[in-house]
Amino acid sequence: MARVKLTLEVEPELRRRIKLSATARDESLREWVHRAILRELEAEGSGDDETYGEEQEYYPSRGGKPRGSEHPPRPRSGRTVADAVIEDRR
């Protein structure tokens, strides 16, 4: 199948995040973007699933889930906010 070039402009921070994710999976930027586009199209049910036959992979997040604003760190008397944050994360 012939390939065509696709040019994409993104913010520097997004490029950095993509690059980190691709490196973590030992992929090139091209491979990572290609896989992300295929995954998005499959999620939409585009009907191209058979063409590429790529299985969707699940990557669980590392570590615990953040507690959010439900339990915000509160400084105790004589402690700094940084100490409260550290204590809350234990």
Secondary structure as a PSIPRED ss2 file (coil, helix, strand):
# PSIPRED VFORMAT (PSIPRED V4.0)

   1 M C   1.000  0.000  0.000
   2 A C   1.000  0.000  0.000
   3 R C   1.000  0.000  0.000
   4 V C   1.000  0.000  0.000
   5 K C   1.000  0.000  0.000
   6 L C   1.000  0.000  0.000
   7 T C   1.000  0.000  0.000
   8 L C   1.000  0.000  0.000
   9 E C   1.000  0.000  0.000
  10 V C   1.000  0.000  0.000
  11 E C   1.000  0.000  0.000
  12 P H   0.000  1.000  0.000
  13 E H   0.000  1.000  0.000
  14 L H   0.000  1.000  0.000
  15 R H   0.000  1.000  0.000
  16 R H   0.000  1.000  0.000
  17 R H   0.000  1.000  0.000
  18 I H   0.000  1.000  0.000
  19 K H   0.000  1.000  0.000
  20 L H   0.000  1.000  0.000
  21 S H   0.000  1.000  0.000
  22 A H   0.000  1.000  0.000
  23 T H   0.000  1.000  0.000
  24 A H   0.000  1.000  0.000
  25 R C   1.000  0.000  0.000
  26 D C   1.000  0.000  0.000
  27 E C   1.000  0.000  0.000
  28 S C   1.000  0.000  0.000
  29 L H   0.000  1.000  0.000
  30 R H   0.000  1.000  0.000
  31 E H   0.000  1.000  0.000
  32 W H   0.000  1.000  0.000
  33 V H   0.000  1.000  0.000
  34 H H   0.000  1.000  0.000
  35 R H   0.000  1.000  0.000
  36 A H   0.000  1.000  0.000
  37 I H   0.000  1.000  0.000
  38 L H   0.000  1.000  0.000
  39 R H   0.000  1.000  0.000
  40 E H   0.000  1.000  0.000
  41 L H   0.000  1.000  0.000
  42 E H   0.000  1.000  0.000
  43 A H   0.000  1.000  0.000
  44 E C   1.000  0.000  0.000
  45 G C   1.000  0.000  0.000
  46 S C   1.000  0.000  0.000
  47 G C   1.000  0.000  0.000
  48 D C   1.000  0.000  0.000
  49 D H   0.000  1.000  0.000
  50 E H   0.000  1.000  0.000
  51 T H   0.000  1.000  0.000
  52 Y H   0.000  1.000  0.000
  53 G C   1.000  0.000  0.000
  54 E C   1.000  0.000  0.000
  55 E C   1.000  0.000  0.000
  56 Q C   1.000  0.000  0.000
  57 E C   1.000  0.000  0.000
  58 Y C   1.000  0.000  0.000
  59 Y C   1.000  0.000  0.000
  60 P C   1.000  0.000  0.000
  61 S C   1.000  0.000  0.000
  62 R C   1.000  0.000  0.000
  63 G C   1.000  0.000  0.000
  64 G C   1.000  0.000  0.000
  65 K C   1.000  0.000  0.000
  66 P C   1.000  0.000  0.000
  67 R C   1.000  0.000  0.000
  68 G H   0.000  1.000  0.000
  69 S H   0.000  1.000  0.000
  70 E H   0.000  1.000  0.000
  71 H C   1.000  0.000  0.000
  72 P C   1.000  0.000  0.000
  73 P C   1.000  0.000  0.000
  74 R C   1.000  0.000  0.000
  75 P C   1.000  0.000  0.000
  76 R C   1.000  0.000  0.000
  77 S C   1.000  0.000  0.000
  78 G C   1.000  0.000  0.000
  79 R C   1.000  0.000  0.000
  80 T C   1.000  0.000  0.000
  81 V H   0.000  1.000  0.000
  82 A H   0.000  1.000  0.000
  83 D H   0.000  1.000  0.000
  84 A H   0.000  1.000  0.000
  85 V H   0.000  1.000  0.000
  86 I H   0.000  1.000  0.000
  87 E H   0.000  1.000  0.000
  88 D H   0.000  1.000  0.000
  89 R C   1.000  0.000  0.000
  90 R C   1.000  0.000  0.000
